């Protein structure tokens, strides 16, 4: 029996399919699910095919046009009260169209529109216990989750969920460090068939024919741990692995979304699916939440004393940066004086804390009130290092308390964000990346491969803001100065910590000029051109101005960025790129919408640019 869900599942809600009596073999069933307003034959958007076999096993496959990006993959779970992986019977189907608008304080853009078709299969396990499978399909992806309506407490032992990506697919997978859970590895890039049969973290990126696929997770909270993937050595399927022996919560229990962004590379890079699927904001008044650039002494000169921190506050004020982060080693005796000194210069102070010091309600109440009474605006919370359910419950408590005391947050040594920044908009960033902390200038230190930098915009940054702490010109790095400057646009983070010293920046006055201007919050983001591991050119809009960040690996001598994203009118481009002598140079030129900006680059080089509407004769964007 076939059913097709068109726009919002129109016509399906009235066609309820009732399960057959227990012990009776059910006929195989199949449903094709499409985004709203899209026919099943459309090629530019994903289609989901859900099948229920004669022995009651549920599978999901996904295709885009003629390309199958996910072959039939098992769905279901085993719980303490029943096995929902086989002998499932269909009790009915409901559907609805999901249309939402929401705002975020960070991300690829601040305003978001959701339009998706959601179909719920109401199933019964072998013992008659209910499980719902909710499948959502939009123009940029497919997602599903499980809902257990009983008993009063639900314990999930394991999920059967898997992702049968074609083994021939090109893949970018992040080896998962089970001891740290901090996502600070370098992606393994090879065909899926050649990847090691180990565990991997999200997002996982695949290239199948003409289509890109990103597998990730959304809407995790204290009811469930954050999962990961394990590559089976025999089937080569990626199975979902839970972080704990069991996940237990008060019923009804709704699991996180298992999500897949599907489309061309521009669609995948620009997708908001991870926040579209997340729970709505729990913070009504966001007026106190202000993204911005931060100075940070720890990378170059340590935390030091009050005098050093005042020096970094002075530099932040000179650059027009909003914040100064005081990392591990600060002394409570001088923080109030520092906050007052910074406030007089319109600079806010962030404080580093270790997660164990705020592990109880009483600690959070006492310390968060203290930090706020001092006048701190945010906290960098470190060494979280777990995806487990207990740690997710800790997150729930910390997020609620920080909202109460108006403290912005940045998590380090932490798992990836999974739509967190929609639900809790005070989260400015999360590390969860092998960032600049690992390339401080030390004897014998090797730079990261440039491919690492060129993979992150298409992988880690898809799941939320990323505190890489770039602009480290004194680092052991593969990038040219132009390529390093481009990271301020290529990498998205609600709070961008530019990590080098004032002395180092003083040697790069052209970079200082651009870093005084570049925003950290965006109204839109577009991939201009890219090839994961090789090339990334992104355009981000702030108000009327657009900013370009371009980084190219290898010996490419010139990078060309198409300007089709610009609206009509006269435009001026201020370009900050690699000069012939290896130093940064600033040039200006008139550009036209629909034209291109071609810029010479050095090895592993790039450029940053600001494009502004400008009348004839203008020589600067201001």
C-alpha positions in Angstrom: 0.0 0.0 0.0 1.5 3.4 -1.0 0.8 6.8 0.4 2.3 10.0 -0.7 2.5 13.1 1.5 2.5 16.2 -0.5 2.3 19.8 0.8 1.9 19.5 4.5 0.6 16.0 4.2 -2.6 17.2 2.5 -5.0 14.3 2.0 -3.2 12.0 4.4 -4.8 13.0 7.6 -8.1 11.7 6.6 -6.6 8.4 5.4 -6.0 6.7 8.8 -4.5 3.2 8.4 -5.4 0.9 11.3 -3.1 -1.9 12.4 -4.1 -5.5 11.7 -4.9 -7.9 14.6 -2.0 -9.3 16.6 -0.4 -12.4 15.0 -1.6 -11.5 11.5 1.1 -10.7 8.9 0.7 -7.1 7.8 1.1 -6.1 4.2 4.2 -4.1 3.3 3.6 -0.4 3.3 5.5 2.5 1.7 5.1 6.3 1.9 6.9 9.0 -0.1 7.2 12.2 1.9 7.9 15.5 0.2 8.5 19.1 1.3 5.5 21.5 1.2 4.5 22.5 -2.4 6.9 20.0 -4.0 6.0 17.0 -6.1 7.7 13.7 -5.6 9.3 14.1 -9.1 11.1 17.4 -8.2 14.8 17.1 -8.3 16.2 20.0 -6.3 14.7 19.0 -2.9 14.9 15.9 -0.9 12.3 13.1 -0.8 12.0 10.7 2.1 10.7 7.1 1.6 9.4 5.3 4.6 8.7 1.6 4.4 7.2 -0.9 6.8 8.0 -4.5 5.9 5.8 -7.5 6.2 7.7 -8.5 9.4 7.1 -5.1 10.9 10.5 -3.4 10.4 10.7 0.2 9.6 13.2 1.8 7.3 13.9 5.2 5.8 15.7 6.2 2.6 16.3 9.6 1.2 16.9 10.8 -2.4 17.2 14.0 -4.3 16.2 13.7 -7.9 17.8 10.6 -9.2 20.4 10.4 -6.5 19.9 8.2 -3.5 21.9 9.7 -0.6 20.5 7.3 2.0 19.7 3.7 1.2 17.1 1.9 3.3 18.2 2.5 6.9 16.7 0.9 10.0 14.5 2.9 12.4 13.4 2.0 15.9 14.5 1.5 19.4 14.7 -1.0 22.2 13.3 0.2 25.6 12.8 -1.4 29.0 9.1 -1.8 28.3 9.3 -3.1 24.7 11.2 -3.8 21.5 10.3 -1.4 18.8 12.7 -2.6 16.1 10.5 -5.4 14.6 6.9 -6.7 14.6 5.6 -3.1 14.4 2.0 -2.6 13.4 0.6 0.7 12.1 -2.2 2.2 14.1 -2.6 5.3 12.1 -1.0 8.3 10.5 -1.4 12.0 11.1 0.2 14.9 9.3 0.6 18.7 9.5 2.4 21.6 7.9 4.9 23.3 10.1 5.3 27.0 9.4 7.3 29.1 11.9 9.3 32.3 12.1 11.9 32.8 14.8 14.9 35.0 15.7 18.3 34.1 16.9 21.1 36.2 18.3 23.8 34.4 16.4 24.3 32.1 13.4 24.2 32.4 9.7 21.3 34.8 9.9 19.1 36.3 12.7 15.7 35.8 11.1 14.5 32.3 10.2 11.5 30.8 8.3 10.5 27.2 8.7 8.2 25.5 6.2 8.1 21.7 6.5 5.8 18.7 6.1 5.5 16.6 9.2 4.2 13.1 9.2 3.7 11.0 12.4 3.4 7.2 12.1 1.6 5.8 15.2 2.9 2.4 15.7 2.4 -0.5 18.1 5.2 -2.9 19.3 4.8 -6.6 19.8 3.3 -6.1 23.2 0.9 -3.5 22.0 2.9 -0.6 23.5 2.9 2.7 21.5 5.7 4.4 19.7 5.4 7.3 17.3 7.9 8.1 14.6 7.8 11.7 13.5 9.3 12.5 10.1 9.8 16.0 8.9 10.7 17.0 5.4 11.7 20.5 4.2 13.4 22.0 1.2 16.8 21.5 2.8 16.5 18.2 4.6 14.9 15.3 6.4 14.7 14.6 10.1 13.0 12.1 12.4 12.5 11.4 16.1 10.8 8.9 18.3 8.0 9.6 20.9 7.2 7.2 23.7 3.9 8.1 25.4 4.2 5.5 28.2 5.0 4.2 30.8 5.4 7.0 33.4 9.2 6.6 33.1 10.8 5.6 29.8 14.2 3.9 29.6 15.8 3.6 26.1 18.4 0.8 26.0 19.5 1.4 22.4 18.4 2.8 19.1 18.3 0.9 15.8 18.7 4.2 14.0 21.3 4.0 11.2 22.5 5.8 8.2 23.2 3.6 5.2 25.1 6.1 3.0 26.3 4.6 -0.2 29.8 3.2 0.5 31.2 4.9 -2.6 30.3 8.3 -1.2 33.2 10.8 -0.5 33.1 11.4 3.3 34.5 13.8 5.9 34.2 12.2 9.3 35.4 13.4 12.7 37.0 10.7 14.8 35.3 10.7 18.2 37.5 10.8 21.3 35.4 8.8 23.8 37.6 9.9 26.7 37.2 13.6 26.2 34.0 14.1 24.1 35.4 17.6 23.1 35.3 17.2 19.3 38.9 18.4 18.9 40.0 16.1 16.1 40.8 16.6 12.5 38.4 15.1 9.9 39.3 12.0 8.0 38.6 12.6 4.3 38.3 9.5 2.2 35.6 7.4 0.5 33.2 5.9 3.1 34.3 2.4 2.1 37.8 3.2 3.2 37.0 4.9 6.5 38.1 3.1 9.7 35.3 1.2 11.5 35.3 3.5 14.6 33.1 6.1 16.3 32.6 9.5 14.7 31.1 12.8 15.9 28.6 15.0 14.2 28.2 16.6 11.7 29.3 13.9 9.2 29.5 15.2 5.6 29.1 13.1 2.5 29.2 13.8 -1.3 27.0 11.4 -3.3 26.9 12.1 -7.0 25.5 15.6 -7.5 24.3 15.9 -3.9 25.8 16.7 -0.5 24.5 15.2 2.8 25.2 16.3 6.3 24.2 14.0 9.2 23.7 15.7 12.5 21.5 15.9 15.6 19.2 18.6 17.1 17.1 19.4 20.2 19.1 17.6 22.9 18.3 18.3 26.5 18.4 16.6 29.9 15.9 13.9 28.8 18.5 12.3 26.6 22.2 12.1 26.0 24.0 13.4 22.8 24.6 10.6 20.4 27.4 9.8 17.9 27.9 7.4 15.0 29.8 4.1 14.7 30.8 2.7 11.3 30.0 -1.0 11.1 32.9 -3.0 9.6 30.6 -5.4 7.8 27.6 -3.4 6.5 29.5 -0.1 6.3 26.4 1.5 7.8 26.7 4.3 10.4 24.8 3.2 13.4 23.7 5.6 16.1 25.4 5.1 19.5 24.1 6.5 22.8 26.5 7.9 25.3 25.1 5.9 28.3 24.1 2.3 29.0 20.5 3.7 29.1 18.7 7.0 28.7 15.8 7.4 31.2 13.3 10.2 31.6 9.8 10.8 32.7 7.3 9.9 30.1 6.2 10.9 27.5 9.8 10.8 26.2 10.6 12.5 22.9 14.1 11.8 21.6 16.3 14.3 19.8 15.9 14.7 16.1 18.2 12.6 13.8 18.7 15.1 11.0 20.0 15.1 7.4 20.7 18.3 5.5 20.4 17.4 1.8 21.1 19.5 -1.3 23.9 21.1 -3.3 26.8 22.5 -1.3 25.4 26.0 -1.1 22.1 24.6 0.4 23.9 22.5 2.9 26.3 25.3 4.0 23.6 27.8 4.3 21.0 25.6 6.0 19.4 26.4 9.4 18.0 23.0 9.8 19.7 22.4 13.1 18.0 25.4 14.7 14.7 24.9 12.8 14.3 21.6 14.6 15.3 22.9 18.0 12.8 24.0 20.7 11.7 27.6 20.7 13.6 30.2 22.8 13.1 30.0 26.6 14.4 33.6 27.0 11.7 36.3 26.4 13.8 39.4 26.8 17.1 39.2 24.8 18.0 42.9 25.0 20.9 42.1 27.3 22.4 39.5 24.8 25.0 41.3 22.6 27.3 39.4 20.3 30.7 41.0 19.6 34.5 40.7 19.3 36.6 39.9 22.4 40.2 40.4 23.2 41.9 37.4 25.0 45.3 37.5 26.6 45.6 33.8 27.5 46.7 32.6 24.0 49.6 35.0 23.6 50.6 36.1 27.1 48.6 34.1 29.7 46.1 35.6 32.1 48.7 37.4 34.2 47.6 40.1 36.6 45.4 43.2 36.7 47.9 45.2 34.8 48.0 42.8 31.9 44.2 42.6 31.8 43.9 46.4 31.8 46.3 46.4 28.8 44.0 44.1 26.9 41.0 46.2 27.9 42.8 49.3 26.5 43.5 47.4 23.2 39.9 46.3 23.0 38.7 49.8 23.5 41.1 51.1 20.9 39.8 48.6 18.4 36.2 49.2 19.2 35.8 45.6 20.4 33.0 44.8 22.8 34.7 42.4 25.3 37.8 41.2 27.1 37.9 37.5 28.2 39.8 36.9 31.5 40.8 33.2 31.4 42.0 30.7 34.0 44.1 32.2 36.8 42.1 35.4 37.5 42.0 36.6 41.1 38.7 37.6 42.7 40.5 40.4 44.6 41.0 42.5 41.4 38.1 41.5 39.2 35.8 44.3 40.5 38.4 46.9 39.8 39.0 45.5 36.3 35.2 45.4 35.5 34.9 49.1 36.6 38.0 50.0 34.5 36.6 48.2 31.5 33.1 49.6 31.9 34.5 53.2 31.8 36.0 52.2 28.4 32.8 50.5 27.1 34.3 47.0 27.3 32.5 44.1 28.9 34.3 41.5 31.0 33.9 37.7 30.5 35.2 35.3 33.2 36.6 31.7 32.8 35.1 29.1 35.2 35.5 25.3 35.4 32.3 23.4 35.1 32.7 21.5 38.4 32.6 24.8 40.4 29.0 25.4 39.2 27.8 21.8 39.5 24.9 22.3 42.0 22.0 24.7 42.3 23.5 26.3 45.4 26.8 26.9 43.7 25.2 28.4 40.6 22.9 30.7 42.6 25.8 32.0 44.8 28.5 32.3 42.1 26.3 33.6 39.2 24.9 36.3 41.5 28.5 37.1 42.5 29.7 37.4 38.9 26.7 39.5 38.0 27.1 41.8 41.0 30.7 42.3 40.0 29.4 43.4 36.6 30.7 40.5 34.4 28.7 40.1 31.2 29.5 36.5 30.4 31.2 33.2 31.3 33.5 30.9 29.5 32.8 27.5 31.0 35.5 24.9 30.4 36.3 21.1 30.6 32.7 19.8 30.2 33.9 16.9 28.1 30.8 14.7 28.0 27.7 14.0 25.9 26.1 11.9 28.6 22.6 12.5 29.9 23.8 13.7 33.3 25.8 16.4 31.7 22.9 17.4 29.5 20.8 17.8 32.7 23.7 20.0 34.0 23.4 22.1 30.8 19.7 22.6 31.4 20.3 24.0 34.9 23.3 26.2 33.8 21.4 27.6 30.9 18.4 28.5 33.0 20.5 30.0 35.8 22.6 32.1 33.3 19.4 33.5 31.7 18.2 34.4 35.2 21.3 36.4 36.0 21.8 37.8 32.4 25.2 36.1 31.8 26.1 35.2 28.2 27.9 31.8 27.8 30.7 30.3 25.8 31.4 26.6 26.4 35.0 25.1 25.9 36.2 21.6 26.1 32.6 20.8 25.3 30.4 18.8 23.0 29.0 20.4 19.9 25.9 22.7 20.0 22.8 20.9 18.7 20.3 23.7 18.0 21.1 25.1 21.5 21.4 28.7 20.3 17.7 28.9 19.3 16.5 27.6 22.7 19.0 29.5 24.8 20.0 32.6 22.8 22.6 33.7 25.4 24.9 31.0 24.2 27.3 33.0 22.0 29.7 30.2 21.0 31.0 26.7 21.7 34.6 25.5 21.1 34.1 21.8 20.0 36.9 22.2 17.5 40.6 21.8 17.1 41.2 25.5 17.2 44.1 28.0 17.7 44.8 26.7 21.2 46.8 23.9 19.5 49.1 26.1 17.4 50.6 28.5 19.9 54.2 29.3 18.9 56.4 26.7 20.5 59.6 24.9 19.4 58.8 21.9 17.3 55.1 22.7 16.9 53.7 21.7 13.6 50.9 23.6 11.9 47.5 22.1 11.2 47.0 21.0 7.6 45.2 23.8 5.7 42.6 21.2 4.7 41.4 21.3 8.4 40.6 25.0 8.1 38.8 24.4 4.8 36.7 21.5 6.1 35.2 23.3 9.1 32.9 25.7 7.3 31.2 22.7 5.8 31.2 20.5 8.9 31.6 21.8 12.5 30.2 25.3 11.8 27.0 23.8 10.3 25.8 22.8 13.8 26.4 26.2 15.5 28.8 29.0 16.4 32.4 27.9 16.7 35.0 29.5 18.9 38.1 28.7 16.9 39.8 31.9 18.3 41.3 32.9 14.9 43.5 35.9 13.8 46.6 34.4 15.4 49.3 35.9 13.1 52.1 34.7 15.4 50.8 31.1 15.4 52.4 28.1 13.8 50.0 28.1 10.9 49.7 27.1 7.2 47.7 30.1 6.2 49.1 33.3 4.6 48.2 36.6 6.3 45.4 37.1 3.8 44.1 33.6 4.5 44.3 34.1 8.3 42.4 37.4 8.0 39.7 35.7 6.0 38.9 33.4 9.0 37.1 36.3 10.7 34.4 35.9 8.1 34.7 32.3 7.0 34.2 31.1 10.6 31.0 32.1 12.4 30.9 32.8 16.1 28.6 35.0 18.1 31.6 36.1 20.2 34.8 36.1 18.1 37.9 35.9 20.3 40.8 37.4 18.3 43.6 35.7 20.2 46.9 37.4 19.3 48.6 40.1 21.3 48.4 43.8 20.8 52.1 43.8 19.9 51.4 41.2 17.1 48.5 43.1 15.8 50.5 46.3 15.7 52.8 44.6 13.2 49.8 44.0 11.0 48.1 47.4 10.7 46.1 46.4 7.6 44.6 43.5 9.5 43.9 45.8 12.5 41.9 48.1 10.2 39.6 45.2 9.0 39.3 43.7 12.4 37.9 47.0 13.7 35.1 46.7 11.2 34.1 43.0 10.9 30.9 42.1 12.7 30.2 38.8 14.5 26.4 38.8 13.9 24.9 38.4 10.5 21.7 39.0 8.6 22.4 36.5 5.9 25.1 34.0 4.8 25.8 32.6 1.3 28.4 30.2 0.0 29.9 31.9 -3.0 32.0 28.9 -4.1 33.6 26.1 -2.3 35.1 22.6 -2.2 35.5 21.1 1.2 39.1 20.7 2.1 40.2 22.8 -0.8 38.4 26.1 -1.1 35.9 28.2 0.9 34.5 31.6 -0.2 31.6 32.8 2.0 29.6 36.0 1.9 27.9 37.4 5.0 25.6 40.4 5.2 25.4 42.9 8.1 22.9 45.6 7.4 23.5 46.9 3.9 27.1 45.8 3.7 28.4 42.4 2.7 31.6 40.8 3.9 33.6 38.2 2.0 36.0 35.7 3.4 38.0 33.5 1.0 40.6 30.8 1.8 42.2 28.5 -0.8 44.5 25.6 -0.2 47.6 24.9 -2.2 49.2 27.0 -4.9 46.1 28.7 -6.4 47.3 32.1 -7.6 43.9 33.8 -7.8 40.5 33.4 -6.2 37.4 34.7 -8.0 34.2 35.4 -6.1 31.0 35.9 -8.0 29.0 38.8 -6.8 25.5 37.6 -7.8 24.3 38.0 -4.2 24.6 41.8 -4.4 21.4 43.8 -5.0 21.4 46.4 -7.9 23.3 49.6 -7.5 26.8 51.0 -7.2 29.2 49.0 -4.9 32.6 49.6 -3.6 34.9 46.7 -2.5 37.6 47.2 0.1 39.9 44.2 -0.3 42.4 43.0 2.3 44.7 40.4 0.8 48.1 39.0 0.2 50.7 41.4 -1.2 53.7 40.5 -3.4 56.0 40.8 -0.4 53.9 38.5 1.8 52.4 41.5 3.7 48.8 42.4 3.8 47.6 45.1 1.4 44.4 47.0 1.2 42.9 47.9 -2.2 39.6 49.4 -3.3 37.7 49.0 -6.5 34.2 49.5 -8.0 32.3 46.3 -8.5 29.0 45.4 -10.2 26.2 43.0 -9.0 26.5 39.9 -11.2 30.2 40.5 -11.8 33.1 39.0 -10.0 35.9 40.0 -7.7 39.2 38.3 -8.6 42.0 38.7 -6.1 45.6 37.4 -6.2 46.5 35.0 -3.3 49.6 33.5 -1.9 50.1 29.8 -1.1 47.3 28.7 1.3 46.2 32.2 0.9 43.0 34.2 0.7 41.4 37.6 1.4 38.8 39.4 3.3 36.6 42.1 1.8 33.9 44.6 2.8 31.4 45.6 0.1 29.3 48.6 0.6 26.7 50.6 -1.4 28.7 53.6 -2.5 28.1 56.6 -4.9 30.6 57.3 -7.7 33.8 58.8 -6.3 33.6 57.0 -2.9 37.0 55.6 -1.7 36.1 53.9 1.5 33.3 52.0 3.2 34.0 54.1 6.4 
